[in-house]
Amino acid sequence: MSTDLDSFDLAILNILQKDNATSQRTIGEAVNLSAPAVQRRIKRMEESGIIQANVAVLDPAKVGQPITIFVGVELESERIDLIDAAKKSFAAAPEVQQCYYVTGEMDFILVVTIASMTAYEALTRRLFFGNHNVKHFRTVVVMDRVKTGLTIPLALS
């Protein structure tokens, strides 16, 4: 399936990234398309994987998860089966909001949202100390969430 995006698709995506609850009629008015045309385009972008999810963005502090932590994890062994096991373990932990397999000094960077440092200690015991392939990990606690989001800048042609 083609993932070629025209100026209408990019305009639709820019609107949806700001508020994915925007009605198709409102989007259509903004981009000069009919609501059914907008619906077809959105459906095509969902089916092709361009639009991966429609979610609500929550304020972690208001739902009892006020602490955000970045964790750099270095593995003992870089065998592919052990890397895959680490990926699976990190992806399965609900506290891990994002997980990146990276180059450089660390093998993974995790973004963790958690209720307390006691809860974080329990998580470290489960994910890191309980994993014989974790050589070490570094923790950076966020003091202020200056900017968060997953919006991708899209240039309109």
Rosetta constraint file for C-alpha pairs under 8 A:
AtomPair CA 1 CA 48 HARMONIC 6.28 0.50
AtomPair CA 2 CA 48 HARMONIC 7.49 0.50
AtomPair CA 3 CA 45 HARMONIC 7.71 0.50
AtomPair CA 3 CA 48 HARMONIC 6.79 0.50
AtomPair CA 3 CA 50 HARMONIC 7.39 0.50
AtomPair CA 5 CA 9 HARMONIC 5.55 0.50
AtomPair CA 5 CA 10 HARMONIC 6.47 0.50
AtomPair CA 6 CA 10 HARMONIC 6.35 0.50
AtomPair CA 6 CA 157 HARMONIC 7.67 0.50
AtomPair CA 7 CA 11 HARMONIC 6.08 0.50
AtomPair CA 7 CA 156 HARMONIC 5.67 0.50
AtomPair CA 7 CA 157 HARMONIC 5.74 0.50
AtomPair CA 8 CA 12 HARMONIC 6.14 0.50
AtomPair CA 8 CA 31 HARMONIC 6.48 0.50
AtomPair CA 9 CA 13 HARMONIC 6.09 0.50
AtomPair CA 9 CA 41 HARMONIC 6.89 0.50
AtomPair CA 10 CA 14 HARMONIC 6.12 0.50
AtomPair CA 10 CA 154 HARMONIC 6.54 0.50
AtomPair CA 10 CA 155 HARMONIC 7.46 0.50
AtomPair CA 10 CA 156 HARMONIC 6.14 0.50
AtomPair CA 11 CA 15 HARMONIC 6.43 0.50
AtomPair CA 11 CA 31 HARMONIC 6.54 0.50
AtomPair CA 11 CA 156 HARMONIC 6.90 0.50
AtomPair CA 12 CA 16 HARMONIC 6.21 0.50
AtomPair CA 12 CA 27 HARMONIC 6.64 0.50
AtomPair CA 12 CA 31 HARMONIC 7.18 0.50
AtomPair CA 12 CA 38 HARMONIC 7.65 0.50
AtomPair CA 12 CA 42 HARMONIC 7.94 0.50
AtomPair CA 13 CA 17 HARMONIC 5.97 0.50
AtomPair CA 14 CA 18 HARMONIC 6.62 0.50
AtomPair CA 14 CA 154 HARMONIC 6.92 0.50
AtomPair CA 15 CA 19 HARMONIC 6.33 0.50
AtomPair CA 15 CA 20 HARMONIC 7.28 0.50
AtomPair CA 15 CA 22 HARMONIC 7.60 0.50
AtomPair CA 15 CA 27 HARMONIC 7.16 0.50
AtomPair CA 16 CA 20 HARMONIC 4.17 0.50
AtomPair CA 16 CA 21 HARMONIC 7.38 0.50
AtomPair CA 16 CA 22 HARMONIC 6.88 0.50
AtomPair CA 17 CA 151 HARMONIC 5.95 0.50
AtomPair CA 17 CA 152 HARMONIC 7.97 0.50
AtomPair CA 18 CA 151 HARMONIC 7.75 0.50
AtomPair CA 20 CA 54 HARMONIC 6.85 0.50
AtomPair CA 22 CA 26 HARMONIC 6.59 0.50
AtomPair CA 22 CA 27 HARMONIC 6.75 0.50
AtomPair CA 23 CA 27 HARMONIC 6.29 0.50
AtomPair CA 24 CA 28 HARMONIC 5.91 0.50
AtomPair CA 24 CA 35 HARMONIC 5.09 0.50
AtomPair CA 24 CA 36 HARMONIC 7.78 0.50
AtomPair CA 24 CA 38 HARMONIC 6.09 0.50
AtomPair CA 24 CA 39 HARMONIC 6.51 0.50
AtomPair CA 25 CA 29 HARMONIC 6.24 0.50
AtomPair CA 25 CA 34 HARMONIC 7.06 0.50
AtomPair CA 25 CA 35 HARMONIC 4.74 0.50
AtomPair CA 26 CA 30 HARMONIC 6.30 0.50
AtomPair CA 26 CA 35 HARMONIC 7.98 0.50
AtomPair CA 27 CA 31 HARMONIC 6.22 0.50
AtomPair CA 27 CA 33 HARMONIC 7.98 0.50
AtomPair CA 27 CA 35 HARMONIC 7.49 0.50
AtomPair CA 27 CA 38 HARMONIC 7.22 0.50
AtomPair CA 28 CA 32 HARMONIC 5.47 0.50
AtomPair CA 28 CA 33 HARMONIC 4.50 0.50
AtomPair CA 28 CA 34 HARMONIC 5.20 0.50
AtomPair CA 28 CA 35 HARMONIC 5.26 0.50
AtomPair CA 28 CA 37 HARMONIC 7.85 0.50
AtomPair CA 28 CA 38 HARMONIC 6.07 0.50
AtomPair CA 29 CA 33 HARMONIC 6.49 0.50
AtomPair CA 29 CA 34 HARMONIC 7.43 0.50
AtomPair CA 33 CA 37 HARMONIC 6.17 0.50
AtomPair CA 33 CA 38 HARMONIC 6.51 0.50
AtomPair CA 34 CA 38 HARMONIC 6.34 0.50
AtomPair CA 35 CA 39 HARMONIC 6.13 0.50
AtomPair CA 36 CA 40 HARMONIC 6.21 0.50
AtomPair CA 37 CA 41 HARMONIC 6.26 0.50
AtomPair CA 38 CA 42 HARMONIC 6.12 0.50
AtomPair CA 39 CA 43 HARMONIC 6.08 0.50
AtomPair CA 40 CA 44 HARMONIC 6.13 0.50
AtomPair CA 41 CA 45 HARMONIC 6.19 0.50
AtomPair CA 42 CA 46 HARMONIC 6.12 0.50
AtomPair CA 42 CA 51 HARMONIC 7.93 0.50
AtomPair CA 43 CA 47 HARMONIC 6.11 0.50
AtomPair CA 44 CA 48 HARMONIC 6.10 0.50
AtomPair CA 45 CA 49 HARMONIC 6.18 0.50
AtomPair CA 45 CA 50 HARMONIC 5.09 0.50
AtomPair CA 45 CA 51 HARMONIC 5.60 0.50
AtomPair CA 46 CA 50 HARMONIC 5.94 0.50
AtomPair CA 46 CA 51 HARMONIC 4.66 0.50
AtomPair CA 46 CA 52 HARMONIC 6.39 0.50
AtomPair CA 46 CA 53 HARMONIC 7.96 0.50
AtomPair CA 47 CA 51 HARMONIC 7.91 0.50
AtomPair CA 58 CA 62 HARMONIC 7.91 0.50
AtomPair CA 58 CA 63 HARMONIC 7.68 0.50
AtomPair CA 59 CA 63 HARMONIC 6.69 0.50
AtomPair CA 60 CA 64 HARMONIC 6.40 0.50
AtomPair CA 60 CA 65 HARMONIC 4.82 0.50
AtomPair CA 60 CA 66 HARMONIC 5.43 0.50
AtomPair CA 60 CA 67 HARMONIC 7.89 0.50
AtomPair CA 60 CA 113 HARMONIC 7.36 0.50
AtomPair CA 61 CA 65 HARMONIC 5.10 0.50
AtomPair CA 61 CA 66 HARMONIC 3.89 0.50
AtomPair CA 61 CA 67 HARMONIC 7.53 0.50
AtomPair CA 62 CA 66 HARMONIC 7.50 0.50
AtomPair CA 64 CA 115 HARMONIC 5.76 0.50
AtomPair CA 65 CA 113 HARMONIC 5.99 0.50
AtomPair CA 65 CA 114 HARMONIC 4.77 0.50
AtomPair CA 65 CA 115 HARMONIC 4.09 0.50
AtomPair CA 65 CA 116 HARMONIC 7.54 0.50
AtomPair CA 66 CA 113 HARMONIC 7.20 0.50
AtomPair CA 66 CA 114 HARMONIC 6.53 0.50
AtomPair CA 66 CA 115 HARMONIC 5.79 0.50
AtomPair CA 66 CA 116 HARMONIC 7.67 0.50
AtomPair CA 67 CA 113 HARMONIC 5.68 0.50
AtomPair CA 67 CA 114 HARMONIC 5.24 0.50
AtomPair CA 67 CA 115 HARMONIC 6.07 0.50
AtomPair CA 67 CA 116 HARMONIC 6.63 0.50
AtomPair CA 67 CA 141 HARMONIC 7.49 0.50
AtomPair CA 67 CA 142 HARMONIC 7.14 0.50
AtomPair CA 68 CA 111 HARMONIC 7.06 0.50
AtomPair CA 68 CA 112 HARMONIC 5.61 0.50
AtomPair CA 68 CA 113 HARMONIC 4.52 0.50
AtomPair CA 68 CA 114 HARMONIC 6.41 0.50
AtomPair CA 68 CA 141 HARMONIC 6.28 0.50
AtomPair CA 68 CA 142 HARMONIC 5.50 0.50
AtomPair CA 69 CA 111 HARMONIC 5.87 0.50
AtomPair CA 69 CA 112 HARMONIC 5.05 0.50
AtomPair CA 69 CA 113 HARMONIC 6.40 0.50
AtomPair CA 69 CA 114 HARMONIC 7.93 0.50
AtomPair CA 69 CA 139 HARMONIC 6.68 0.50
AtomPair CA 69 CA 140 HARMONIC 5.65 0.50
AtomPair CA 69 CA 141 HARMONIC 4.51 0.50
AtomPair CA 69 CA 142 HARMONIC 5.74 0.50
AtomPair CA 70 CA 109 HARMONIC 6.88 0.50
AtomPair CA 70 CA 110 HARMONIC 5.63 0.50
AtomPair CA 70 CA 111 HARMONIC 4.76 0.50
AtomPair CA 70 CA 112 HARMONIC 6.25 0.50
AtomPair CA 70 CA 139 HARMONIC 5.89 0.50
AtomPair CA 70 CA 140 HARMONIC 5.07 0.50
AtomPair CA 70 CA 141 HARMONIC 6.39 0.50
AtomPair CA 70 CA 142 HARMONIC 7.48 0.50
AtomPair CA 71 CA 108 HARMONIC 7.97 0.50
AtomPair CA 71 CA 109 HARMONIC 5.61 0.50
AtomPair CA 71 CA 110 HARMONIC 5.01 0.50
AtomPair CA 71 CA 111 HARMONIC 6.50 0.50
AtomPair CA 71 CA 112 HARMONIC 7.50 0.50
AtomPair CA 71 CA 137 HARMONIC 6.56 0.50
AtomPair CA 71 CA 138 HARMONIC 5.49 0.50
AtomPair CA 71 CA 139 HARMONIC 4.63 0.50
AtomPair CA 71 CA 140 HARMONIC 6.29 0.50
AtomPair CA 72 CA 106 HARMONIC 5.78 0.50
AtomPair CA 72 CA 107 HARMONIC 7.40 0.50
AtomPair CA 72 CA 108 HARMONIC 5.76 0.50
AtomPair CA 72 CA 109 HARMONIC 4.62 0.50
AtomPair CA 72 CA 110 HARMONIC 6.48 0.50
AtomPair CA 72 CA 137 HARMONIC 5.37 0.50
AtomPair CA 72 CA 138 HARMONIC 5.02 0.50
AtomPair CA 72 CA 139 HARMONIC 6.60 0.50
AtomPair CA 73 CA 106 HARMONIC 5.53 0.50
AtomPair CA 73 CA 107 HARMONIC 5.81 0.50
AtomPair CA 73 CA 108 HARMONIC 5.07 0.50
AtomPair CA 73 CA 109 HARMONIC 6.33 0.50
AtomPair CA 73 CA 110 HARMONIC 7.85 0.50
AtomPair CA 73 CA 134 HARMONIC 6.99 0.50
AtomPair CA 73 CA 135 HARMONIC 7.76 0.50
AtomPair CA 73 CA 136 HARMONIC 6.14 0.50
AtomPair CA 73 CA 137 HARMONIC 4.34 0.50
AtomPair CA 73 CA 138 HARMONIC 6.58 0.50
AtomPair CA 74 CA 105 HARMONIC 7.32 0.50
AtomPair CA 74 CA 106 HARMONIC 4.75 0.50
AtomPair CA 74 CA 107 HARMONIC 5.02 0.50
AtomPair CA 74 CA 108 HARMONIC 6.76 0.50
AtomPair CA 74 CA 134 HARMONIC 6.08 0.50
AtomPair CA 74 CA 135 HARMONIC 5.55 0.50
AtomPair CA 74 CA 136 HARMONIC 5.46 0.50
AtomPair CA 74 CA 137 HARMONIC 6.05 0.50
AtomPair CA 75 CA 106 HARMONIC 7.86 0.50
AtomPair CA 75 CA 107 HARMONIC 6.41 0.50
AtomPair CA 75 CA 133 HARMONIC 5.46 0.50
AtomPair CA 75 CA 134 HARMONIC 4.47 0.50
AtomPair CA 75 CA 135 HARMONIC 4.94 0.50
AtomPair CA 75 CA 136 HARMONIC 7.06 0.50
AtomPair CA 76 CA 132 HARMONIC 7.86 0.50
AtomPair CA 76 CA 133 HARMONIC 4.93 0.50
AtomPair CA 76 CA 134 HARMONIC 5.59 0.50
AtomPair CA 76 CA 135 HARMONIC 4.61 0.50
AtomPair CA 77 CA 82 HARMONIC 7.09 0.50
AtomPair CA 77 CA 133 HARMONIC 6.30 0.50
AtomPair CA 78 CA 82 HARMONIC 6.65 0.50
AtomPair CA 78 CA 83 HARMONIC 6.13 0.50
AtomPair CA 79 CA 83 HARMONIC 6.22 0.50
AtomPair CA 80 CA 84 HARMONIC 6.04 0.50
AtomPair CA 81 CA 85 HARMONIC 6.15 0.50
AtomPair CA 82 CA 86 HARMONIC 6.19 0.50
AtomPair CA 82 CA 133 HARMONIC 7.31 0.50
AtomPair CA 83 CA 87 HARMONIC 6.22 0.50
AtomPair CA 84 CA 88 HARMONIC 6.17 0.50
AtomPair CA 85 CA 89 HARMONIC 6.11 0.50
AtomPair CA 86 CA 90 HARMONIC 6.08 0.50
AtomPair CA 87 CA 91 HARMONIC 5.96 0.50
AtomPair CA 87 CA 99 HARMONIC 7.93 0.50
AtomPair CA 87 CA 101 HARMONIC 7.90 0.50
AtomPair CA 88 CA 92 HARMONIC 6.09 0.50
AtomPair CA 89 CA 93 HARMONIC 6.63 0.50
AtomPair CA 89 CA 127 HARMONIC 7.26 0.50
AtomPair CA 90 CA 96 HARMONIC 6.64 0.50
AtomPair CA 90 CA 99 HARMONIC 6.94 0.50
AtomPair CA 90 CA 127 HARMONIC 7.30 0.50
AtomPair CA 91 CA 96 HARMONIC 6.93 0.50
AtomPair CA 91 CA 99 HARMONIC 6.95 0.50
AtomPair CA 95 CA 112 HARMONIC 5.47 0.50
AtomPair CA 95 CA 113 HARMONIC 5.54 0.50
AtomPair CA 95 CA 114 HARMONIC 6.19 0.50
AtomPair CA 96 CA 110 HARMONIC 6.48 0.50
AtomPair CA 96 CA 111 HARMONIC 5.80 0.50
AtomPair CA 96 CA 112 HARMONIC 4.48 0.50
AtomPair CA 96 CA 113 HARMONIC 6.62 0.50
AtomPair CA 97 CA 110 HARMONIC 7.51 0.50
AtomPair CA 97 CA 111 HARMONIC 5.50 0.50
AtomPair CA 97 CA 112 HARMONIC 5.53 0.50
AtomPair CA 97 CA 113 HARMONIC 6.60 0.50
AtomPair CA 98 CA 110 HARMONIC 5.68 0.50
AtomPair CA 98 CA 111 HARMONIC 5.00 0.50
AtomPair CA 98 CA 112 HARMONIC 7.19 0.50
AtomPair CA 99 CA 108 HARMONIC 6.87 0.50
AtomPair CA 99 CA 109 HARMONIC 5.91 0.50
AtomPair CA 99 CA 110 HARMONIC 4.55 0.50
AtomPair CA 99 CA 111 HARMONIC 6.47 0.50
AtomPair CA 100 CA 108 HARMONIC 5.43 0.50
AtomPair CA 100 CA 109 HARMONIC 5.17 0.50
AtomPair CA 100 CA 110 HARMONIC 6.37 0.50
AtomPair CA 101 CA 107 HARMONIC 5.81 0.50
AtomPair CA 101 CA 108 HARMONIC 4.53 0.50
AtomPair CA 101 CA 109 HARMONIC 6.66 0.50
AtomPair CA 102 CA 106 HARMONIC 6.83 0.50
AtomPair CA 102 CA 107 HARMONIC 5.30 0.50
AtomPair CA 102 CA 108 HARMONIC 5.48 0.50
AtomPair CA 102 CA 109 HARMONIC 6.98 0.50
AtomPair CA 103 CA 107 HARMONIC 6.25 0.50
AtomPair CA 114 CA 119 HARMONIC 6.72 0.50
AtomPair CA 114 CA 120 HARMONIC 6.50 0.50
AtomPair CA 115 CA 119 HARMONIC 6.43 0.50
AtomPair CA 115 CA 120 HARMONIC 7.89 0.50
AtomPair CA 116 CA 120 HARMONIC 6.32 0.50
AtomPair CA 117 CA 121 HARMONIC 6.09 0.50
AtomPair CA 118 CA 122 HARMONIC 6.43 0.50
AtomPair CA 119 CA 123 HARMONIC 6.27 0.50
AtomPair CA 120 CA 124 HARMONIC 6.18 0.50
AtomPair CA 121 CA 125 HARMONIC 6.32 0.50
AtomPair CA 122 CA 126 HARMONIC 6.33 0.50
AtomPair CA 123 CA 127 HARMONIC 5.94 0.50
AtomPair CA 123 CA 128 HARMONIC 7.88 0.50
AtomPair CA 124 CA 128 HARMONIC 5.12 0.50
AtomPair CA 124 CA 129 HARMONIC 6.23 0.50
AtomPair CA 125 CA 129 HARMONIC 4.73 0.50
AtomPair CA 125 CA 130 HARMONIC 5.69 0.50
AtomPair CA 126 CA 130 HARMONIC 5.28 0.50
AtomPair CA 126 CA 131 HARMONIC 7.61 0.50
AtomPair CA 127 CA 131 HARMONIC 6.24 0.50
AtomPair CA 128 CA 132 HARMONIC 7.87 0.50
AtomPair CA 128 CA 134 HARMONIC 5.81 0.50
AtomPair CA 128 CA 136 HARMONIC 7.76 0.50
AtomPair CA 128 CA 137 HARMONIC 7.53 0.50
AtomPair CA 129 CA 134 HARMONIC 7.32 0.50
